[in-house]
Amino acid sequence: MAINTPKQTSHLKREILVRLIKSFLSDNFEENTRLIPYDMRPKGHEVPYRCCIYKERAILRDRAVAGLGLSIEKTDDSELLSTLAKKALERKEPEDKPLTVLTTACKGCVPARIYVTDLCQGCVARPCVNTCKFGAISVQNGKSVIDPAKCKNCGMCAQVCPYQAIQKIIVPCENACPVGAIAKGEDGHAKIDFEKCISCGKCVAACPFGAVHEKSQIIDVLKNIKAGKKVIAMVAPAIMGQLPCTPQQLKEAIQELGFADVYEVAQGADVTTKTEAAEFVERLEHGAEFMTTSCCAGYNELVDKHIPEMKPFRSDTKTPMYYTAEIVKKEHPDAVTVFFSPCVAKRREALQNPNVDYVLNYEEVGAWFIALGIQVAECSESKFKTEASAEARNYAVTGGVAKAVQTLLPEEIPAHPVIIDGLNKQSIRDLKKYAKNGMCELGNLIEVMACTGGCLGGNATVNAYKPALKQLTNYVNSSESLKSSEKIEK
């Protein structure tokens, strides 16, 4: 599941979004947006986090820039928020890169390194010196000393020190990124290499200053609703565990926001299950040793950018979002489609899919409810037009995709699932090994989820994992399972 950033950063994000939405709905969007940092930190207000009120206002201003869907890196510090609000209104489509770094909020962490503390006893056995393969440690004046020019930050010395006198200083966002896509620039602040980035959102969740920020598309969605367009929401299964209400109440609440209709993405997941099960059978019949699932957008980016040798083993089946958007556009060709997402990766996927116009994460949807004063638990219930299966609704949980595919396989072609529960450096090494060897000794159906716990552990979820899992499980258990008649025939 996602590493939760301190509540303060989540509260700041939410308050900014709430104020932006209220500003949009007011009679003077641009001016009210300009005033957000001043309204949040008026003259004489206590400064809770930073050195002075001016620093706090500067950071709040940058959070508002990201909330407007704009890149901090491309925004001039001298531009007023009112000017940027106007740009957001005039924007025809979202910016191409989903993340931006608030340099004003970035603490400029010290470089990651291994260092020796005062606890070092200069012990006779010299385990740190003998363990280091790079000759980076020596003993001077009875204490171990690390030569930074030789040190590779492997951490082996820290592991063998009997006094735990050797420690590793980490940079949270760098440490969380499984592909090395974020690092400190020359100015000491974090920078994202989008050629490497797989949009997993781990850096967003890990930064304790909330400096890595998604660029919101909420103004774009509000603009389309205000223009009277038919805007349809597509809600991923993980949302059913986020708010204290029934799924039917959630549908009604979303319609109260101004959406013309709400589609469960689990509807598309049923298409994914049937298609992927058929593909698995066909691949194994043609001699394939294994197949990986393809519903996680973060994993798909990982393969495309870092493990191209895995492409022959990755399922060609499209994601539930893809099939749901296809259904919506077929039934409502003139509709504006908005996907409700638990993570950053779906923003990247949506940019490559003409059937998906915008993406809102669960934090943004929650802020919208607050801005309009909608109590979801008090809403009436509204049924979904098409019911999805229990297996499809369980896609939000690690193991859910593989389990759904298994349900439709013929007995003579059994699946032996291997579950990758969250992408990290070790799981990526494992995937590279499977691709290189052309086989996986552990099984033949590899389900890969970028987030630990599955989509319920996404960086933009708003409920703790365990209560979210309990709530989603109740929904899954109340749903009908796939029928045995739908099994794939050999």
C-alpha positions as CSV (number, residue, x, y, z in Angstrom):
1,M,0.0,0.0,0.0
2,A,1.1,3.6,-0.4
3,I,3.4,5.1,2.2
4,N,1.2,7.7,3.7
5,T,2.6,11.3,3.9
6,P,1.9,13.2,7.1
7,K,-1.8,14.3,7.5
8,Q,-0.7,17.9,7.3
9,T,0.3,17.6,3.6
10,S,-2.9,15.9,2.7
11,H,-4.9,18.5,4.5
12,L,-3.1,21.3,2.7
13,K,-3.7,19.7,-0.7
14,R,-7.4,19.2,0.1
15,E,-7.8,22.8,1.4
16,I,-6.2,24.2,-1.7
17,L,-8.5,22.1,-4.0
18,V,-11.6,23.0,-2.0
19,R,-10.8,26.7,-2.3
20,L,-10.0,26.4,-6.0
21,I,-13.4,24.7,-6.6
22,K,-15.2,27.3,-4.6
23,S,-13.3,30.1,-6.5
24,F,-14.4,28.5,-9.8
25,L,-18.0,28.4,-8.6
26,S,-17.9,32.1,-7.4
27,D,-18.5,35.1,-9.5
28,N,-14.8,36.0,-9.8
29,F,-12.7,32.9,-10.2
30,E,-9.4,34.6,-11.1
31,E,-9.3,37.1,-8.2
32,N,-10.5,34.6,-5.6
33,T,-7.8,32.2,-6.8
34,R,-5.2,34.9,-6.4
35,L,-6.3,35.5,-2.8
36,I,-6.0,31.8,-1.7
37,P,-2.5,32.0,-0.1
38,Y,-3.5,35.3,1.7
39,D,-6.8,33.9,2.9
40,M,-5.1,30.8,4.2
41,R,-2.3,32.7,5.8
42,P,-3.6,36.2,6.6
43,K,-1.4,38.9,8.2
44,G,-0.7,38.1,11.9
45,H,-1.6,34.4,11.3
46,E,0.5,31.8,13.2
47,V,3.1,30.2,10.9
48,P,2.8,26.5,11.6
49,Y,5.4,24.9,9.3
50,R,7.9,27.3,7.8
51,C,10.2,30.2,8.8
52,C,7.8,33.0,8.0
53,I,4.4,33.8,6.5
54,Y,5.9,34.8,3.2
55,K,7.5,31.3,2.8
56,E,4.2,29.7,3.6
57,R,2.3,31.8,1.1
58,A,4.8,31.0,-1.6
59,I,4.4,27.3,-1.0
60,L,0.6,27.6,-0.9
61,R,0.8,29.6,-4.2
62,D,2.7,26.8,-5.8
63,R,0.2,24.2,-4.5
64,A,-2.5,26.2,-6.1
65,V,-0.6,26.3,-9.4
66,A,-0.5,22.5,-9.4
67,G,-4.2,22.5,-8.4
68,L,-4.8,24.5,-11.5
69,G,-3.1,21.8,-13.6
70,L,0.0,23.8,-14.4
71,S,3.7,22.9,-14.1
72,I,5.7,24.7,-11.5
73,E,8.8,24.2,-13.6
74,K,7.3,26.1,-16.5
75,T,5.6,28.8,-14.4
76,D,7.2,32.2,-13.8
77,D,7.4,33.1,-10.1
78,S,6.2,36.6,-11.0
79,E,3.0,35.5,-12.5
80,L,-0.1,36.2,-10.4
81,L,-2.4,33.3,-9.6
82,S,-5.2,35.2,-11.2
83,T,-3.2,35.1,-14.5
84,L,-2.6,31.4,-14.1
85,A,-6.3,30.8,-13.3
86,K,-7.1,32.5,-16.6
87,K,-4.6,30.2,-18.4
88,A,-6.3,27.2,-16.8
89,L,-9.7,28.3,-18.1
90,E,-8.3,28.8,-21.6
91,R,-6.5,25.4,-21.7
92,K,-7.8,23.1,-24.3
93,E,-6.3,19.9,-23.0
94,P,-4.3,18.7,-19.9
95,E,-0.5,19.1,-19.8
96,D,1.3,16.0,-20.9
97,K,3.4,15.2,-17.7
98,P,1.2,14.4,-14.7
99,L,3.7,15.4,-12.0
100,T,5.4,18.6,-10.9
101,V,7.8,19.4,-8.1
102,L,7.2,22.3,-5.8
103,T,10.7,23.6,-5.3
104,T,9.4,26.0,-2.6
105,A,8.2,23.1,-0.6
106,C,11.1,20.7,-1.4
107,K,13.4,20.8,1.7
108,G,16.4,20.1,-0.5
109,C,17.3,17.0,1.5
110,V,21.0,16.2,2.0
111,P,22.4,13.7,-0.5
112,A,21.8,10.0,0.2
113,R,24.9,8.5,1.7
114,I,26.3,6.0,4.2
115,Y,28.0,7.6,7.2
116,V,29.6,6.5,10.5
117,T,28.1,7.9,13.7
118,D,29.8,8.5,17.0
119,L,28.6,5.1,18.2
120,C,31.6,3.5,16.3
121,Q,33.7,1.6,18.8
122,G,36.6,0.8,16.4
123,C,36.2,-2.9,17.2
124,V,39.1,-5.3,16.5
125,A,37.1,-7.6,14.2
126,R,36.7,-4.7,11.7
127,P,33.5,-6.3,10.1
128,C,32.8,-3.1,8.2
129,V,36.2,-2.9,6.6
130,N,36.3,-6.6,5.8
131,T,32.8,-6.6,4.3
132,C,33.3,-3.6,1.9
133,K,34.1,-4.8,-1.6
134,F,35.1,-1.4,-2.7
135,G,37.8,-0.5,-0.2
136,A,35.8,2.5,0.9
137,I,36.2,2.0,4.7
138,S,39.3,2.4,6.7
139,V,40.1,3.0,10.4
140,Q,41.5,6.3,11.4
141,N,42.2,7.3,15.0
142,G,40.3,4.3,16.3
143,K,37.1,5.0,14.3
144,S,35.8,3.8,10.9
145,V,35.9,6.3,8.1
146,I,34.1,6.1,4.8
147,D,35.7,7.4,1.6
148,P,32.7,8.9,-0.3
149,A,34.6,8.7,-3.6
150,K,34.7,4.9,-3.3
151,C,31.5,4.2,-1.5
152,K,28.7,2.7,-3.6
153,N,26.0,3.2,-0.9
154,C,25.3,-0.6,-0.9
155,G,24.8,-0.5,2.8
156,M,26.6,-3.8,3.5
157,C,28.8,-2.2,6.2
158,A,25.7,-0.9,8.0
159,Q,24.2,-4.4,8.0
160,V,27.3,-6.0,9.6
161,C,28.1,-3.3,12.2
162,P,27.4,-4.9,15.6
163,Y,26.8,-1.5,17.2
164,Q,24.5,-0.2,14.4
165,A,27.0,2.7,14.3
166,I,26.9,3.0,10.5
167,Q,23.7,4.5,9.1
168,K,22.2,5.3,5.7
169,I,20.8,8.7,5.1
170,I,18.0,8.5,2.5
171,V,16.1,11.0,0.4
172,P,12.5,9.7,0.8
173,C,11.4,10.3,-2.8
174,E,14.6,8.9,-4.3
175,N,14.4,5.9,-2.0
176,A,10.8,5.2,-2.9
177,C,11.3,5.4,-6.7
178,P,11.8,1.8,-8.0
179,V,13.4,3.0,-11.3
180,G,15.7,5.9,-10.2
181,A,13.5,8.5,-12.0
182,I,13.8,11.2,-9.3
183,A,16.9,12.7,-7.9
184,K,18.4,16.0,-6.5
185,G,19.3,18.5,-9.2
186,E,22.2,20.9,-9.0
187,D,20.1,23.3,-7.1
188,G,19.5,20.7,-4.4
189,H,15.9,20.1,-5.2
190,A,14.2,17.1,-6.6
191,K,13.8,16.7,-10.3
192,I,11.9,14.0,-12.2
193,D,13.3,12.3,-15.3
194,F,10.2,11.6,-17.3
195,E,12.1,9.4,-19.7
196,K,12.5,7.0,-16.8
197,C,9.3,7.8,-14.7
198,I,6.7,5.1,-14.7
199,S,4.1,7.3,-13.0
200,C,3.7,4.9,-10.1
201,G,3.2,7.8,-7.6
202,K,5.5,6.4,-5.0
203,C,7.5,9.7,-4.8
204,V,4.2,11.6,-4.2
205,A,3.3,9.3,-1.3
206,A,6.8,9.3,0.2
207,C,7.7,13.0,0.3
208,P,7.1,14.3,3.9
209,F,6.8,17.9,2.6
210,G,4.2,17.1,-0.1
211,A,6.6,18.6,-2.6
212,V,5.9,16.1,-5.4
213,H,2.5,17.0,-6.7
214,E,0.0,15.7,-9.2
215,K,-1.2,18.4,-11.7
216,S,-5.0,18.4,-11.2
217,Q,-7.5,18.4,-14.0
218,I,-10.4,19.4,-11.8
219,I,-10.7,22.9,-13.4
220,D,-11.0,21.3,-16.9
221,V,-13.8,19.0,-15.6
222,L,-15.7,21.9,-13.9
223,K,-15.4,23.9,-17.0
224,N,-17.0,21.2,-19.1
225,I,-19.9,20.7,-16.6
226,K,-20.5,24.5,-16.5
227,A,-20.6,24.6,-20.3
228,G,-23.5,22.2,-20.1
229,K,-21.7,19.2,-21.7
230,K,-22.7,15.7,-21.0
231,V,-19.9,14.6,-18.6
232,I,-19.8,11.0,-17.5
233,A,-17.8,9.6,-14.6
234,M,-16.0,6.2,-14.8
235,V,-15.2,5.0,-11.3
236,A,-12.5,2.4,-10.6
237,P,-13.4,-0.4,-8.1
238,A,-11.0,0.9,-5.4
239,I,-13.3,4.0,-4.9
240,M,-15.8,1.7,-3.3
241,G,-13.6,1.4,-0.2
242,Q,-12.8,5.1,0.2
243,L,-15.9,6.9,1.6
244,P,-18.4,6.0,4.3
245,C,-21.3,5.2,2.1
246,T,-22.8,2.5,-0.1
247,P,-21.7,2.3,-3.8
248,Q,-25.3,3.4,-4.8
249,Q,-25.0,6.4,-2.5
250,L,-21.7,7.2,-4.1
251,K,-23.2,7.1,-7.6
252,E,-25.9,9.6,-6.5
253,A,-23.4,11.9,-4.8
254,I,-21.3,12.0,-8.0
255,Q,-24.3,12.9,-10.0
256,E,-25.0,15.7,-7.6
257,L,-21.6,17.1,-8.6
258,G,-23.0,17.6,-12.1
259,F,-22.1,14.3,-13.9
260,A,-24.7,13.1,-16.3
261,D,-24.1,9.4,-15.4
262,V,-21.6,7.1,-13.6
263,Y,-20.2,3.9,-15.0
264,E,-18.4,1.3,-12.9
265,V,-15.0,0.5,-14.4
266,A,-15.6,-3.0,-13.1
267,Q,-17.8,-3.3,-16.2
268,G,-14.7,-3.0,-18.3
269,A,-12.8,-5.3,-15.9
270,D,-15.2,-8.0,-16.9
271,V,-14.2,-7.5,-20.5
272,T,-10.5,-7.6,-19.5
273,T,-11.1,-10.9,-17.6
274,K,-12.7,-12.7,-20.5
275,T,-10.2,-11.3,-23.1
276,E,-7.2,-12.1,-20.9
277,A,-8.3,-15.6,-20.0
278,A,-8.8,-16.4,-23.7
279,E,-5.4,-14.9,-24.5
280,F,-3.8,-17.0,-21.7
281,V,-5.2,-20.2,-23.1
282,E,-4.1,-19.3,-26.6
283,R,-0.5,-18.4,-25.5
284,L,-0.1,-21.6,-23.5
285,E,-1.4,-23.7,-26.3
286,H,1.3,-22.1,-28.5
287,G,4.0,-23.1,-26.1
288,A,4.4,-19.9,-24.0
289,E,5.9,-20.5,-20.6
290,F,4.1,-17.6,-18.9
291,M,2.1,-14.5,-19.3
292,T,1.9,-11.3,-17.2
293,T,-1.3,-9.3,-16.7
294,S,-1.6,-5.9,-18.2
295,C,-4.2,-3.9,-16.3
296,C,-1.8,-1.9,-14.2
297,A,-0.7,1.3,-16.0
298,G,2.4,1.6,-13.9
299,Y,3.6,-1.9,-14.9
300,N,2.9,-1.2,-18.5
301,E,5.1,1.9,-18.4
302,L,7.8,-0.1,-16.6
303,V,7.9,-2.7,-19.4
304,D,7.8,0.0,-22.2
305,K,10.7,2.0,-20.6
306,H,12.8,-0.4,-18.6
307,I,12.1,-4.1,-19.5
308,P,11.3,-4.2,-23.2
309,E,12.4,-7.8,-23.2
310,M,9.2,-8.5,-21.2
311,K,6.9,-7.3,-24.1
312,P,6.5,-10.8,-25.7
313,F,5.2,-12.1,-22.3
314,R,2.9,-9.2,-21.4
315,S,-0.7,-9.7,-22.1
316,D,-2.0,-7.7,-25.1
317,T,-5.4,-7.3,-23.4
318,K,-6.4,-3.7,-22.7
319,T,-7.1,-2.3,-19.2
320,P,-10.5,-2.0,-17.6
321,M,-10.4,1.8,-18.1
322,Y,-9.8,1.3,-21.8
323,Y,-12.8,-1.0,-22.2
324,T,-15.1,1.1,-20.0
325,A,-14.3,4.2,-21.9
326,E,-14.9,2.4,-25.2
327,I,-18.4,1.3,-23.9
328,V,-19.2,4.9,-22.8
329,K,-18.1,6.5,-26.1
330,K,-20.2,3.9,-28.0
331,E,-23.3,4.6,-26.0
332,H,-22.6,8.4,-25.7
333,P,-20.4,9.6,-28.6
334,D,-20.8,13.2,-27.5
335,A,-19.9,12.6,-23.9
336,V,-16.9,14.0,-22.0
337,T,-15.4,11.1,-20.1
338,V,-13.7,11.4,-16.7
339,F,-11.9,8.5,-15.0
340,F,-11.8,8.5,-11.2
341,S,-8.4,7.1,-10.2
342,P,-6.5,6.0,-7.2
343,C,-3.1,6.7,-8.7
344,V,-0.9,8.9,-11.0
345,A,-0.3,6.1,-13.6
346,K,-3.9,6.4,-15.0
347,R,-3.3,10.0,-15.9
348,R,-0.5,8.8,-18.2
349,E,-2.6,6.1,-19.6
350,A,-5.5,8.5,-20.3
351,L,-3.2,10.8,-22.2
352,Q,-2.7,8.0,-24.7
353,N,-6.4,7.1,-25.0
354,P,-8.6,9.4,-27.0
355,N,-11.7,7.9,-25.3
356,V,-10.6,9.2,-21.9
357,D,-10.8,13.0,-21.7
358,Y,-9.8,13.7,-18.1
359,V,-8.7,11.9,-14.9
360,L,-9.5,12.9,-11.3
361,N,-8.0,11.2,-8.3
362,Y,-9.8,10.3,-5.1
363,E,-8.3,13.2,-3.2
364,E,-9.8,15.6,-5.8
365,V,-13.2,14.0,-5.7
366,G,-13.2,14.1,-1.9
367,A,-12.4,17.9,-2.0
368,W,-15.2,18.5,-4.5
369,F,-17.7,16.9,-2.1
370,I,-16.4,19.1,0.7
371,A,-16.6,22.2,-1.5
372,L,-20.2,21.6,-2.3
373,G,-21.2,20.4,1.2
374,I,-22.3,17.0,-0.1
375,Q,-22.5,14.4,2.7
376,V,-22.2,11.1,0.7
377,A,-23.5,9.0,3.6
378,E,-26.8,11.0,3.6
379,C,-27.4,10.7,-0.2
380,S,-30.2,8.6,-1.6
381,E,-29.2,5.5,-3.6
382,S,-29.0,5.3,-7.4
383,K,-28.4,1.9,-9.1
384,F,-25.8,1.3,-11.8
385,K,-27.3,0.5,-15.1
386,T,-25.0,-2.5,-15.7
387,E,-24.0,-4.8,-12.9
388,A,-20.4,-6.0,-12.8
389,S,-19.2,-9.3,-11.4
390,A,-17.7,-9.9,-8.0
391,E,-14.4,-10.9,-9.6
392,A,-14.2,-7.6,-11.6
393,R,-14.9,-5.5,-8.5
394,N,-12.1,-7.4,-6.7
395,Y,-9.6,-6.1,-9.3
396,A,-8.7,-3.3,-6.8
397,V,-7.0,-5.8,-4.5
398,T,-3.7,-7.6,-5.1
399,G,-4.3,-11.0,-6.6
400,G,-7.8,-10.0,-7.8
401,V,-6.9,-10.0,-11.5
402,A,-5.2,-13.4,-11.5
403,K,-8.1,-14.8,-9.5
404,A,-10.6,-13.5,-12.0
405,V,-8.7,-14.9,-15.0
406,Q,-8.5,-18.3,-13.2
407,T,-12.2,-18.4,-12.8
408,L,-12.7,-18.6,-16.6
409,L,-10.0,-21.0,-17.5
410,P,-10.7,-24.6,-18.6
411,E,-9.6,-27.3,-16.2
412,E,-7.1,-28.7,-18.6
413,I,-5.2,-25.4,-18.7
414,P,-4.7,-24.5,-15.1
415,A,-3.0,-21.2,-14.0
416,H,-0.3,-21.1,-11.4
417,P,-0.4,-17.4,-10.3
418,V,2.6,-15.5,-9.2
419,I,1.8,-12.2,-7.5
420,I,4.0,-9.2,-7.7
421,D,2.6,-7.1,-4.8
422,G,4.2,-3.7,-5.5
423,L,7.0,-2.6,-7.7
424,N,10.4,-2.2,-6.0
425,K,14.0,-2.8,-7.0
426,Q,13.8,-6.5,-6.1
427,S,10.6,-7.2,-7.9
428,I,11.9,-5.4,-11.0
429,R,15.0,-7.6,-10.8
430,D,12.8,-10.7,-10.6
431,L,10.8,-9.5,-13.6
432,K,13.9,-8.9,-15.6
433,K,15.1,-12.4,-14.8
434,Y,11.8,-14.0,-15.9
435,A,12.0,-12.1,-19.2
436,K,15.7,-13.0,-19.8
437,N,15.1,-16.7,-19.0
438,G,11.9,-16.9,-20.9
439,M,10.3,-18.6,-18.0
440,C,9.2,-18.2,-14.4
441,E,9.9,-21.2,-12.2
442,L,7.2,-20.1,-9.7
443,G,4.2,-20.1,-12.1
444,N,2.8,-19.2,-15.4
445,L,0.4,-16.3,-14.8
446,I,2.2,-13.3,-13.3
447,E,0.0,-10.5,-11.9
448,V,1.9,-7.3,-11.4
449,M,0.6,-4.4,-9.3
450,A,2.7,-1.2,-9.0
451,C,1.2,-0.5,-5.6
452,T,1.5,-2.7,-2.6
453,G,-2.0,-4.0,-1.8
454,G,-3.2,-3.2,-5.3
455,C,-5.2,-0.2,-6.4
456,L,-6.4,0.2,-2.8
457,G,-2.8,1.2,-2.0
458,G,-2.6,3.9,-4.6
459,N,-1.0,7.2,-3.8
460,A,-4.3,9.2,-4.1
461,T,-6.5,7.0,-2.0
462,V,-8.1,8.7,1.0
463,N,-9.0,5.8,3.3
464,A,-6.6,3.6,5.3
465,Y,-5.9,0.3,3.7
466,K,-7.6,-2.1,6.2
467,P,-10.9,-0.3,6.5
468,A,-11.0,0.3,2.7
469,L,-10.3,-3.4,2.2
470,K,-13.1,-4.4,4.5
471,Q,-15.6,-2.1,2.8
472,L,-14.6,-3.2,-0.7
473,T,-14.8,-6.9,0.4
474,N,-18.4,-6.4,1.6
475,Y,-19.3,-5.0,-1.8
476,V,-17.5,-7.9,-3.6
477,N,-19.3,-10.5,-1.4
478,S,-22.6,-8.9,-2.2
479,S,-22.0,-9.2,-6.0
480,E,-22.7,-12.1,-8.3
481,S,-19.8,-14.2,-9.5
482,L,-18.9,-15.0,-13.0
483,K,-20.9,-17.9,-14.4
484,S,-19.3,-21.2,-15.2
485,S,-21.0,-21.0,-18.6
486,E,-18.6,-18.1,-19.4
487,K,-15.5,-20.3,-19.1
488,I,-13.1,-20.3,-22.0
489,E,-13.3,-23.4,-24.2
490,K,-10.1,-25.0,-25.2
